[in-house]
Amino acid sequence: MRIADGHRLCAIVFVFVLGMSSAEDWPNWRGPNHNGISAESGWQLSLEKVAWRAKVGIGFSSCSVAGDNVLIMGHDGKSKGGNETVSCLDSATGRTRWSDSYQAELLPNLHEGGPASTPTISGGKVYTLSKDGNLRCYDLRTGKRDWVFDLLKHSGMGSPPEWGFSGSPLILGKQLIVEAGRTFALNKSDGKELWRSAEYKPAYGSPVPFVHDGRTLLAIVKTEGLVILDAESGKTVAFTEWKTSYETNACTPIVLGNRIFISTGYKRGCALFELASGKLRQIYTHRELSNHMNGSVVINGFIYGFDGNTHMAGARELVCMELDSGKVRWRQAGLRCGSLMAADGRLILLGEIGTLAIAKASSEKYEQLASSQVIGGRCWTAPVIANGRIYCRNAAGDLVCIDVRKP
C-alpha cells in the first residue's frame, strides 16, 4: 500500500469513528436544553471502570461539566458555623483545581442538609447559589470570585425557606435568573438587579425558558402553582394553582412547544397543561406519576420518571407514561426513589441506594442493559453524563466518576 493510500484510509476510518459518537458538556441543571437529555452518543455500556472518587461535602448538588472542569458543591456538616464549598475538579483525575469555602447554614431537615442547587457554567464564568441564598459568580479558570448577591436580603424573606434555597441559576442572554419566591433577574456580568417578579411562596425547583408566540417566557413551579413569566420584564403571563399537602413543590417543569408537564410529590401527582391566549388549560391530571425529589424526561412522546415518596408508604417505582394521554405503559420496582437522565436513546438511572443502571428508553417494557453498585448511602441527586464520563454522588458527599468512553 502506498503511504498516500494509507493516510487516506486512516482519514476515512477517523471520520467514520467521529460519525459514530459525540460528546457533550453538561453546563447546568438538567443540561443544555433544560430537559434532562444529553446529545452524548457512542458511549459503552460497561459500568465497571471507576476513573476516580472524591469527597465533595454533604449535600445534593449535582455536577455541571464544561470541557475538563467539573463543578459541584458540598458542606462540611457543622450545623452551626459550618462552611459550604464550591469545588472545581479535573474531569480526568478528580483532583481539585480550585475551591471556595464560606460560612453557610446546613439546614438538615429530614435529611443530611447541605447545598441542593447545581452550579451553572456559562461564558467562562461559574454561578452558584448557597443554601442560605447567596448568589456567587466565579471565574471558571482561576476560581476568583467576581461578585455576590444576597437573595435573602433583597427578597425580604427574613429567613431561608424551610429546606433552604435549592433552585439552580439560569443564564438567559445577559440575564441570570434565579428562584427565591420572587423570581429575580440579574445582570450576569455584575450581579445588578434587572427585575423581580410578583411575590410568591418560595419553592425548590428551577425556572425553564421557552419561546411562545415570539416572546421568551419562563415556566416556574411556585408553592402556589405553575407560573409563566415574561423573561424581559418578570411580569406574570399566566398562572394555575398546583399545591401539595406540605407546601414543598420541588418540580422543574418540562416544556414541549406550548405544553408544560409538571409532577410533584406527596401523592399530588402530575399534570399536562397547554398555554394558549395567556391562559393555562389543563389537558389531564392524575396521581400515577408523583415525582418527589427528581424530575422526569420525555423521549419520543413518552415520559419516564420515578413515582413515590421517600418518607411515605406506598410504591416507589420507575414509570413509563404516554405524554399525550397520561396513560401508564409500565411500572418497574427496584430503584426506589431514584433519579434519571437520558442520552443516546437510553435511560441513565441512579437508585436511591447507589445502583447505577442503564436501560432502553422503551415504551414497551423495562429493558435493563447494564447495572452496577457504584456508590453507597442516600442518593437523591441525578446522575450526569458528559464527555464519556458518568458522575454520581450521595448525600454524604462521595462523588464517583465512571469512565464509559469507548477505547
C-alpha positions as CSV (number, residue, x, y, z in Angstrom):
1,M,0.0,0.0,0.0
2,R,1.3,3.5,-0.9
3,I,1.8,5.9,2.0
4,A,-0.8,8.3,0.5
5,D,-3.3,5.5,0.3
6,G,-2.6,4.6,3.9
7,H,-3.2,8.2,5.0
8,R,-6.4,8.3,3.1
9,L,-7.6,5.1,4.7
10,C,-6.8,6.4,8.2
11,A,-8.7,9.6,7.4
12,I,-11.7,7.6,6.3
13,V,-11.6,5.5,9.5
14,F,-11.2,8.6,11.7
15,V,-14.2,10.3,10.1
16,F,-16.3,7.1,10.4
17,V,-15.5,6.9,14.1
18,L,-16.3,10.5,14.7
19,G,-19.6,9.9,13.0
20,M,-20.4,7.1,15.3
21,S,-20.1,9.0,18.6
22,S,-20.3,12.5,20.1
23,A,-19.5,14.1,23.4
24,E,-21.3,17.0,25.1
25,D,-20.8,19.3,28.0
26,W,-23.4,19.4,30.8
27,P,-23.1,23.0,31.9
28,N,-26.1,23.4,34.2
29,W,-29.0,21.7,36.0
30,R,-31.0,19.4,33.6
31,G,-28.4,20.0,30.8
32,P,-28.0,22.4,27.9
33,N,-31.7,22.1,26.8
34,H,-33.1,22.1,30.4
35,N,-34.9,18.7,29.8
36,G,-32.6,16.1,31.4
37,I,-31.5,14.8,28.0
38,S,-27.9,14.8,26.6
39,A,-26.8,14.6,23.0
40,E,-23.9,12.4,24.1
41,S,-23.7,9.2,22.0
42,G,-21.4,6.3,21.3
43,W,-20.6,5.5,25.0
44,Q,-20.1,2.0,26.2
45,L,-22.5,0.1,28.5
46,S,-19.8,-1.2,30.8
47,L,-20.0,0.5,34.2
48,E,-17.1,-1.2,35.9
49,K,-14.3,1.3,35.1
50,V,-14.2,3.7,38.1
51,A,-11.9,6.6,36.9
52,W,-11.8,8.2,40.4
53,R,-13.6,9.0,43.6
54,A,-13.6,12.3,45.5
55,K,-15.1,13.8,48.7
56,V,-17.1,17.0,47.9
57,G,-19.0,17.6,51.2
58,I,-22.5,16.9,52.4
59,G,-25.4,17.9,50.0
60,F,-27.4,17.2,47.0
61,S,-25.8,19.5,44.4
62,S,-25.4,17.8,41.0
63,C,-22.4,18.1,38.7
64,S,-22.0,20.7,35.9
65,V,-19.3,19.9,33.4
66,A,-17.6,22.1,30.8
67,G,-14.6,20.7,29.0
68,D,-12.4,19.1,31.6
69,N,-13.9,21.1,34.5
70,V,-16.4,19.5,36.9
71,L,-18.3,21.9,39.3
72,I,-20.1,20.7,42.4
73,M,-21.0,21.9,45.9
74,G,-20.9,20.5,49.4
75,H,-20.9,21.3,53.1
76,D,-18.6,20.3,56.0
77,G,-21.6,19.1,58.1
78,K,-21.4,21.5,61.0
79,S,-24.9,22.8,61.9
80,K,-23.5,26.0,63.5
81,G,-20.7,27.9,61.9
82,G,-20.2,25.4,59.2
83,N,-18.8,26.0,55.7
84,E,-20.2,25.3,52.3
85,T,-17.7,24.8,49.4
86,V,-17.8,25.2,45.7
87,S,-15.2,22.9,44.0
88,C,-13.8,22.7,40.5
89,L,-12.4,19.3,39.8
90,D,-10.3,17.9,37.0
91,S,-12.6,15.5,35.0
92,A,-9.8,13.1,34.3
93,T,-8.4,12.7,37.8
94,G,-10.9,14.2,40.2
95,R,-8.2,16.4,41.7
96,T,-9.3,19.9,42.9
97,R,-8.3,22.7,40.6
98,W,-9.7,25.4,42.9
99,S,-12.3,25.7,45.6
100,D,-14.0,28.4,47.6
101,S,-15.4,28.0,51.1
102,Y,-17.7,30.3,53.0
103,Q,-20.0,30.1,56.0
104,A,-23.5,28.8,55.2
105,E,-26.3,27.0,57.0
106,L,-26.5,23.2,56.8
107,L,-30.3,23.0,57.3
108,P,-30.5,19.3,57.9
109,N,-34.3,19.0,57.8
110,L,-35.4,15.3,57.4
111,H,-32.1,14.7,55.5
112,E,-28.4,15.4,55.8
113,G,-28.7,19.0,54.6
114,G,-26.2,20.9,52.6
115,P,-26.5,22.7,49.2
116,A,-29.1,21.4,46.7
117,S,-28.5,23.9,43.9
118,T,-26.4,22.9,41.0
119,P,-23.7,25.3,39.6
120,T,-24.2,26.9,36.2
121,I,-21.3,27.4,33.8
122,S,-21.5,30.0,31.0
123,G,-19.1,32.2,29.1
124,G,-16.1,31.3,31.2
125,K,-17.9,32.0,34.5
126,V,-19.5,29.8,37.2
127,Y,-22.7,30.9,39.0
128,T,-23.7,29.2,42.3
129,L,-26.4,29.6,44.9
130,S,-25.8,28.8,48.5
131,K,-28.3,27.1,50.8
132,D,-28.9,30.4,52.6
133,G,-29.3,32.5,49.5
134,N,-26.0,34.0,48.4
135,L,-25.5,34.1,44.6
136,R,-21.8,34.0,43.6
137,C,-20.1,34.5,40.3
138,Y,-16.6,33.0,39.8
139,D,-14.0,32.9,37.0
140,L,-14.0,29.3,35.7
141,R,-10.3,29.1,35.1
142,T,-9.0,30.8,38.3
143,G,-11.8,30.5,40.8
144,K,-11.6,34.2,41.5
145,R,-14.9,35.5,42.9
146,D,-16.3,38.3,40.8
147,W,-19.5,39.3,42.8
148,V,-22.0,38.2,45.4
149,F,-25.7,39.0,45.5
150,D,-27.7,38.3,48.8
151,L,-31.0,36.9,47.7
152,L,-32.3,36.6,51.3
153,K,-31.7,40.3,51.9
154,H,-33.1,41.5,48.6
155,S,-36.2,39.3,48.7
156,G,-37.2,40.5,52.2
157,M,-37.9,36.9,53.3
158,G,-36.2,37.3,56.7
159,S,-35.1,33.6,56.8
160,P,-34.4,30.9,54.2
161,P,-37.2,28.6,53.0
162,E,-37.8,25.5,55.2
163,W,-35.3,23.5,53.1
164,G,-33.1,26.4,52.0
165,F,-32.6,27.9,48.6
166,S,-32.5,25.0,46.1
167,G,-33.2,26.3,42.6
168,S,-30.3,26.5,40.2
169,P,-29.2,29.7,38.4
170,L,-30.4,30.1,34.8
171,I,-28.4,32.1,32.2
172,L,-30.6,33.6,29.5
173,G,-28.7,36.0,27.3
174,K,-27.3,38.8,29.5
175,Q,-29.6,37.7,32.4
176,L,-29.0,35.5,35.4
177,I,-32.4,34.2,36.6
178,V,-33.0,32.5,39.9
179,E,-35.9,31.4,42.0
180,A,-36.4,32.9,45.5
181,G,-40.2,33.2,46.0
182,R,-39.9,36.2,43.8
183,T,-38.1,35.3,40.7
184,F,-35.0,37.6,40.2
185,A,-33.2,38.6,37.0
186,L,-29.7,40.0,37.5
187,N,-27.1,41.3,35.1
188,K,-24.8,38.2,34.8
189,S,-21.7,40.5,34.5
190,D,-22.0,42.5,37.7
191,G,-24.9,41.0,39.7
192,K,-27.0,44.1,39.5
193,E,-30.8,43.5,39.7
194,L,-32.7,43.9,36.5
195,W,-36.2,42.9,37.6
196,R,-38.1,40.9,40.1
197,S,-41.4,39.1,39.7
198,A,-44.5,39.4,41.9
199,E,-44.2,37.7,45.2
200,Y,-45.0,34.0,45.7
201,K,-44.1,31.5,48.4
202,P,-40.7,30.1,47.6
203,A,-40.4,26.6,46.1
204,Y,-37.5,24.4,45.3
205,G,-37.4,23.9,41.6
206,S,-35.7,25.9,38.8
207,P,-37.0,28.1,36.0
208,V,-37.1,26.9,32.4
209,P,-37.0,29.3,29.4
210,F,-39.1,28.8,26.2
211,V,-40.3,30.8,23.3
212,H,-44.1,31.2,22.8
213,D,-45.7,33.4,20.1
214,G,-42.4,35.2,19.6
215,R,-41.9,36.0,23.3
216,T,-39.3,34.5,25.6
217,L,-41.1,33.2,28.7
218,L,-40.2,31.4,31.9
219,A,-42.0,28.4,33.4
220,I,-41.6,28.1,37.2
221,V,-43.5,26.0,39.8
222,K,-44.0,28.0,42.9
223,T,-45.6,26.7,46.1
224,E,-48.9,28.1,45.0
225,G,-48.7,26.7,41.4
226,L,-47.3,26.9,37.9
227,V,-46.3,30.5,36.9
228,I,-45.4,31.7,33.4
229,L,-43.4,34.9,33.5
230,D,-42.2,37.3,30.7
231,A,-38.5,37.0,30.6
232,E,-37.9,40.6,29.7
233,S,-39.9,42.2,32.5
234,G,-40.7,39.5,35.0
235,K,-44.5,40.2,34.7
236,T,-46.9,37.2,35.2
237,V,-48.3,36.0,31.9
238,A,-50.3,33.0,33.2
239,F,-50.9,31.1,36.4
240,T,-52.6,28.0,37.5
241,E,-52.9,26.6,41.0
242,W,-50.9,23.5,41.9
243,K,-50.4,22.8,45.7
244,T,-49.1,19.9,47.7
245,S,-50.2,19.0,51.2
246,Y,-46.8,20.0,52.6
247,E,-46.2,23.1,50.5
248,T,-42.9,21.7,49.1
249,N,-43.1,21.8,45.3
250,A,-39.7,20.8,44.0
251,C,-40.5,20.4,40.4
252,T,-38.6,21.8,37.4
253,P,-41.2,22.0,34.5
254,I,-40.7,20.2,31.2
255,V,-41.7,22.5,28.3
256,L,-42.6,20.9,24.9
257,G,-43.8,23.5,22.5
258,N,-46.9,25.1,24.0
259,R,-47.4,22.3,26.5
260,I,-45.9,22.1,30.0
261,F,-45.6,19.0,32.1
262,I,-45.2,19.1,35.9
263,S,-45.1,16.4,38.6
264,T,-44.7,16.8,42.3
265,G,-44.5,14.6,45.4
266,Y,-46.7,13.8,48.4
267,K,-49.1,11.9,46.1
268,R,-50.1,15.2,44.3
269,G,-49.2,13.5,41.0
270,C,-48.7,15.1,37.6
271,A,-50.4,17.3,35.0
272,L,-50.1,18.4,31.4
273,F,-51.1,22.0,30.6
274,E,-51.4,23.9,27.3
275,L,-50.5,27.6,27.1
276,A,-52.9,29.5,24.8
277,S,-54.2,33.1,24.7
278,G,-52.4,33.9,28.0
279,K,-54.1,31.0,29.9
280,L,-53.0,27.6,31.1
281,R,-55.5,24.9,30.1
282,Q,-55.2,21.5,31.9
283,I,-55.2,18.6,29.5
284,Y,-55.1,15.9,32.2
285,T,-54.0,15.3,35.8
286,H,-53.7,12.1,37.9
287,R,-51.6,10.5,40.6
288,E,-49.9,7.8,38.6
289,L,-46.6,9.7,38.5
290,S,-45.6,11.7,41.5
291,N,-42.0,12.9,41.4
292,H,-40.7,13.6,44.9
293,M,-37.1,14.5,44.5
294,N,-36.3,14.5,40.8
295,G,-37.9,15.3,37.5
296,S,-38.8,13.1,34.5
297,V,-37.6,13.0,30.9
298,V,-39.7,12.9,27.7
299,I,-38.5,10.8,24.8
300,N,-40.5,10.1,21.6
301,G,-43.8,11.0,23.2
302,F,-43.3,9.0,26.4
303,I,-42.5,10.2,29.9
304,Y,-40.0,8.3,32.2
305,G,-39.8,9.2,35.8
306,F,-39.9,7.9,39.4
307,D,-43.2,7.7,41.3
308,G,-43.4,7.7,45.1
309,N,-42.2,9.4,48.2
310,T,-39.2,8.7,50.4
311,H,-41.0,9.4,53.6
312,M,-44.4,7.9,52.9
313,A,-45.9,4.5,52.5
314,G,-46.7,3.2,49.0
315,A,-44.9,2.1,45.9
316,R,-41.7,3.6,44.7
317,E,-41.3,2.7,41.1
318,L,-40.0,3.8,37.7
319,V,-42.9,4.7,35.4
320,C,-43.3,5.0,31.7
321,M,-46.3,7.0,30.6
322,E,-47.8,8.4,27.4
323,L,-47.3,12.1,27.3
324,D,-50.5,12.9,25.3
325,S,-52.9,10.9,27.3
326,G,-51.3,10.3,30.6
327,K,-51.8,6.5,30.3
328,V,-49.2,4.4,32.1
329,R,-47.5,1.9,29.9
330,W,-45.4,0.1,32.6
331,R,-44.0,0.3,36.1
332,Q,-40.7,-1.1,37.4
333,A,-39.7,-1.5,41.1
334,G,-36.2,-1.9,42.5
335,L,-34.6,1.5,42.4
336,R,-36.9,3.1,44.9
337,C,-37.0,7.0,44.8
338,G,-34.2,7.2,42.3
339,S,-33.2,9.8,39.7
340,L,-32.5,9.7,36.0
341,M,-31.4,11.5,32.9
342,A,-31.2,10.2,29.3
343,A,-28.7,10.0,26.4
344,D,-28.4,8.1,23.1
345,G,-31.9,6.5,23.5
346,R,-31.1,5.2,26.9
347,L,-32.1,6.0,30.5
348,I,-29.3,6.6,33.0
349,L,-30.7,5.7,36.3
350,L,-29.3,6.1,39.8
351,G,-31.2,4.2,42.5
352,E,-31.8,5.6,46.0
353,I,-29.1,3.4,47.5
354,G,-26.5,3.9,44.8
355,T,-27.2,1.4,42.0
356,L,-26.3,2.8,38.6
357,A,-28.4,1.3,35.8
358,I,-28.7,1.8,32.1
359,A,-32.0,0.9,30.4
360,K,-33.5,1.3,26.9
361,A,-35.9,4.2,26.6
362,S,-38.6,1.8,25.5
363,S,-42.4,2.3,25.9
364,E,-43.0,-1.5,25.6
365,K,-41.2,-2.7,28.8
366,Y,-38.4,-2.0,31.2
367,E,-35.3,-3.4,29.5
368,Q,-32.1,-3.1,31.6
369,L,-28.8,-3.1,29.7
370,A,-26.3,-2.7,32.5
371,S,-26.2,-2.3,36.3
372,S,-23.5,-1.7,38.9
373,Q,-23.5,-0.8,42.6
374,V,-21.2,2.3,42.2
375,I,-21.8,4.1,45.4
376,G,-23.5,3.7,48.8
377,G,-25.6,5.9,51.1
378,R,-28.5,8.0,50.3
379,C,-28.7,9.0,46.6
380,W,-31.2,11.6,45.6
381,T,-29.1,13.6,43.2
382,A,-29.5,13.0,39.4
383,P,-26.5,11.4,37.6
384,V,-24.8,13.2,34.8
385,I,-23.0,12.0,31.7
386,A,-20.6,14.4,30.0
387,N,-17.7,13.7,27.6
388,G,-17.7,10.0,28.1
389,R,-17.9,10.0,31.9
390,I,-20.9,9.4,34.3
391,Y,-20.9,11.2,37.6
392,C,-22.8,10.0,40.7
393,R,-22.9,11.4,44.2
394,N,-24.6,10.6,47.5
395,A,-25.8,12.9,50.3
396,A,-22.7,12.2,52.4
397,G,-20.5,13.8,49.7
398,D,-19.0,10.9,48.0
399,L,-18.6,11.5,44.2
400,V,-17.7,8.7,41.8
401,C,-16.7,9.1,38.1
402,I,-17.4,6.1,35.8
403,D,-15.5,6.1,32.5
404,V,-17.7,4.9,29.7
405,R,-15.6,6.1,26.8
406,K,-15.1,3.5,24.1
407,P,-11.4,2.6,23.5
